[in-house]
Amino acid sequence: MRSDEVLIVIGAGHAGAELAVQAREAGWLGHIALVGDESALPYHRPPLSKAYLAGVTPLDTLALKARATYEKAGIELMLGRRVANVDRTAARVSFEDGQTMAYSRLAFATGGRPRPLPAAAAGADAADNFHYLRTLADVDRIRSRFVPGSRLAIVGGGYVGLEVAAVAVKQGLKVVVLEAASRVLARVTAPRVSSFYEQVHREAGVDVRTGVQVDGFELDRESRLVTRVHCSDGERVDCDLVIAGIGILPNTELAAASGLAVDDGILVDACSRTGDPSIVAAGDCTRYHSALYGRSIRLESVPNALEQSRCAAAALNGKERIHDSVPWFWSDQYDLKLKMVGLSQGHDRLLLRGSVEERSFSAFYLKGDRVLAVDTVNRVPEFMLAKRLVAERIVVDPDRLVDDAVPLKALLPAA
Ligand SMILES: Cc1cc2nc3c(=O)[nH]c(=O)nc-3n(C[C@H](O)[C@H](O)[C@H](O)COP(=O)(O)OP(=O)(O)OC[C@H]3O[C@@H](n4cnc5c(N)ncnc54)[C@H](O)[C@@H]3O)c2cc1C
């Protein structure tokens, strides 16, 4: 690597911050510019719907790395700046203010943005009390309306919606969750796990409604506030605050406009390389072929963003680091620590271990005698072993797997 080379990283989230620092660690000698359109120092996103929303994690603990870490690594932080165009022929990026900057290598770490709710497009999404939740700025606006007794309508019963519901109901808000599918967490868990979560939320006081399609909103033009949610079954839900959490769209437009291959994610190989030898990409904005699952996947998780960034940093320095780690994710709701490993699509059997009633169990998704994925609830030590079961494609004895008296460790081959 030459010291006169320039690496520009677009996007200063989990992936971008890690990529910049790791590129330096892996031997990049030239300039590194980390460009992000948010003004805050790159920060942890998961607490936004958990401890930060609840007010138990202060702002100053959210930073991914201290400012001094970037300074020490010689990384120029260009925050509050948005890249508007990438010209691959000229190897130059342009910012929204018209300024341009040449690069030798480029990294896309542009993440994702909330999927817009179609029913809100007629004007509700411009109301002062209608929110999506992706950024620190979003949460700060939401928190100012978190008043005990307020009526909160959450559209979408995925992780973010349910985490927000758990925080809100604990703070004394009256919470309704409106989920279009027949159960919450339908995209990611088995019906048994969904029904467990629905029950927990209902016991906590959340009004969970499934199979409900939101098809409009009533607005008070004077106050510019949404006052009611309209559901396709004729139900009307009065509200003081609406939060929509129906997934994300990957930010791929910039890459696509520059001519890179995109298909619901910037296409990268297992080393985070795009089709252009001078460009890598990492995080929520990418899609790659998983050798473990034999298909292309786009993941939305911190562990994936970090690992892909390390692979990208290696690639930028002419090294090869292959992303073959097994996907995992977590969600905190009430006193429940949900940790999931693997992807359950294609499973033919679900086995439970532990006790759902006692809120301590694991759900194993099997295909034949192999474990494709595991959801663990309040079983953190078991999660570590479950990770090995999935990653190493270990054949298990189902009878022993469901027997809580048999330590899970006993199902793993001796080291
Ligand atoms: C509320 C919430 C809770 C979550 N909880 C969990 C959890 O518990 N566990 C877990 O694993 N994951 C969780 N996630 C998902 C996790 O946060 C993401 O997978 C992770 O942030 C992905 O990192 P990223 O860097 O790829 O993208 P992002 O974090 O989205 O960062 C991308 C950055 O690039 C910026 N950007 C985009 N385009 C440009 C441009 N043209 N110019 C400049 N900047 C640009 C974006 O504004 C953003 O700041 C959660 C997400 C949210 C929103």
The ligand as an SDF file (V2000), in Angstrom:
LIG
                    3D

 53 58  0  0  0  0  0  0  0  0999 V2000
  -33.8530    0.4450   16.4090 C   0  0  0  0  0  0  0  0  0  0  0  0
  -32.9190   -0.6120   15.9330 C   0  0  0  0  0  0  0  0  0  0  0  0
  -32.5940   -1.6810   16.7450 C   0  0  0  0  0  0  0  0  0  0  0  0
  -31.7260   -2.6600   16.3120 C   0  0  0  0  0  0  0  0  0  0  0  0
  -31.3990   -3.6950   17.1340 N   0  0  0  0  0  0  0  0  0  0  0  0
  -30.4850   -4.6030   16.7560 C   0  0  0  0  0  0  0  0  0  0  0  0
  -30.0640   -5.6350   17.6240 C   0  0  0  0  0  0  0  0  0  0  0  0
  -30.5550   -5.7530   18.7450 O   0  0  0  0  0  0  0  0  0  0  0  0
  -29.1040   -6.4870   17.2010 N   0  0  0  0  0  0  0  0  0  0  0  0
  -28.5320   -6.3830   15.9560 C   0  0  0  0  0  0  0  0  0  0  0  0
  -27.6500   -7.1580   15.6030 O   0  0  0  0  0  0  0  0  0  0  0  0
  -28.9340   -5.4160   15.0910 N   0  0  0  0  0  0  0  0  0  0  0  0
  -29.8840   -4.5300   15.4610 C   0  0  0  0  0  0  0  0  0  0  0  0
  -30.2820   -3.5610   14.5920 N   0  0  0  0  0  0  0  0  0  0  0  0
  -29.7480   -3.5690   13.2360 C   0  0  0  0  0  0  0  0  0  0  0  0
  -28.3850   -2.9200   13.2150 C   0  0  0  0  0  0  0  0  0  0  0  0
  -28.4370   -1.6810   13.8500 O   0  0  0  0  0  0  0  0  0  0  0  0
  -27.9150   -2.7870   11.7730 C   0  0  0  0  0  0  0  0  0  0  0  0
  -27.7800   -4.0880   11.2450 O   0  0  0  0  0  0  0  0  0  0  0  0
  -26.5900   -2.0510   11.7130 C   0  0  0  0  0  0  0  0  0  0  0  0
  -26.7500   -0.7320   12.1560 O   0  0  0  0  0  0  0  0  0  0  0  0
  -26.0360   -2.0680   10.2960 C   0  0  0  0  0  0  0  0  0  0  0  0
  -24.9180   -1.2440   10.2250 O   0  0  0  0  0  0  0  0  0  0  0  0
  -24.5260   -0.5160    8.8640 P   0  0  0  0  0  0  0  0  0  0  0  0
  -23.3060    0.2530    9.1710 O   0  0  0  0  0  0  0  0  0  0  0  0
  -24.5370   -1.5010    7.7650 O   0  0  0  0  0  0  0  0  0  0  0  0
  -25.7300    0.4640    8.5510 O   0  0  0  0  0  0  0  0  0  0  0  0
  -26.2690    1.7580    9.3530 P   0  0  0  0  0  0  0  0  0  0  0  0
  -26.1350    1.5390   10.8200 O   0  0  0  0  0  0  0  0  0  0  0  0
  -27.5940    2.0000    8.7660 O   0  0  0  0  0  0  0  0  0  0  0  0
  -25.2490    2.8960    8.9190 O   0  0  0  0  0  0  0  0  0  0  0  0
  -25.1930    3.4430    7.6300 C   0  0  0  0  0  0  0  0  0  0  0  0
  -24.8930    4.9180    7.7200 C   0  0  0  0  0  0  0  0  0  0  0  0
  -24.6030    5.4200    6.4210 O   0  0  0  0  0  0  0  0  0  0  0  0
  -25.2580    6.6430    6.2590 C   0  0  0  0  0  0  0  0  0  0  0  0
  -25.3760    6.9370    4.8260 N   0  0  0  0  0  0  0  0  0  0  0  0
  -26.1660    6.3220    3.9290 C   0  0  0  0  0  0  0  0  0  0  0  0
  -26.0040    6.8600    2.7010 N   0  0  0  0  0  0  0  0  0  0  0  0
  -25.0680    7.8380    2.8290 C   0  0  0  0  0  0  0  0  0  0  0  0
  -24.4830    8.7570    1.9170 C   0  0  0  0  0  0  0  0  0  0  0  0
  -24.8030    8.7860    0.6300 N   0  0  0  0  0  0  0  0  0  0  0  0
  -23.5470    9.6320    2.3810 N   0  0  0  0  0  0  0  0  0  0  0  0
  -23.2030    9.6170    3.6930 C   0  0  0  0  0  0  0  0  0  0  0  0
  -23.7350    8.7770    4.5970 N   0  0  0  0  0  0  0  0  0  0  0  0
  -24.6520    7.8910    4.1700 C   0  0  0  0  0  0  0  0  0  0  0  0
  -26.5730    6.4070    6.9810 C   0  0  0  0  0  0  0  0  0  0  0  0
  -27.2680    7.5960    7.2650 O   0  0  0  0  0  0  0  0  0  0  0  0
  -26.0750    5.7120    8.2370 C   0  0  0  0  0  0  0  0  0  0  0  0
  -25.6590    6.6420    9.1980 O   0  0  0  0  0  0  0  0  0  0  0  0
  -31.1630   -2.5750   15.0040 C   0  0  0  0  0  0  0  0  0  0  0  0
  -31.5090   -1.4970   14.1670 C   0  0  0  0  0  0  0  0  0  0  0  0
  -32.3680   -0.5160   14.6260 C   0  0  0  0  0  0  0  0  0  0  0  0
  -32.7290    0.6430   13.7320 C   0  0  0  0  0  0  0  0  0  0  0  0
  1  2  1  0
  2  3  1  0
  2 52  2  0
  3  4  2  0
  4  5  1  0
  4 50  1  0
  5  6  2  0
  6  7  1  0
  6 13  1  0
  7  8  2  0
  7  9  1  0
  9 10  1  0
 10 11  2  0
 10 12  1  0
 12 13  2  0
 13 14  1  0
 14 15  1  0
 14 50  1  0
 15 16  1  0
 16 17  1  0
 16 18  1  0
 18 19  1  0
 18 20  1  0
 20 21  1  0
 20 22  1  0
 22 23  1  0
 23 24  1  0
 24 25  2  0
 24 26  1  0
 24 27  1  0
 27 28  1  0
 28 29  2  0
 28 30  1  0
 28 31  1  0
 31 32  1  0
 32 33  1  0
 33 34  1  0
 33 48  1  0
 34 35  1  0
 35 36  1  0
 35 46  1  0
 36 37  1  0
 36 45  1  0
 37 38  2  0
 38 39  1  0
 39 40  1  0
 39 45  2  0
 40 41  1  0
 40 42  2  0
 42 43  1  0
 43 44  2  0
 44 45  1  0
 46 47  1  0
 46 48  1  0
 48 49  1  0
 50 51  2  0
 51 52  1  0
 52 53  1  0
M  END
$$$$
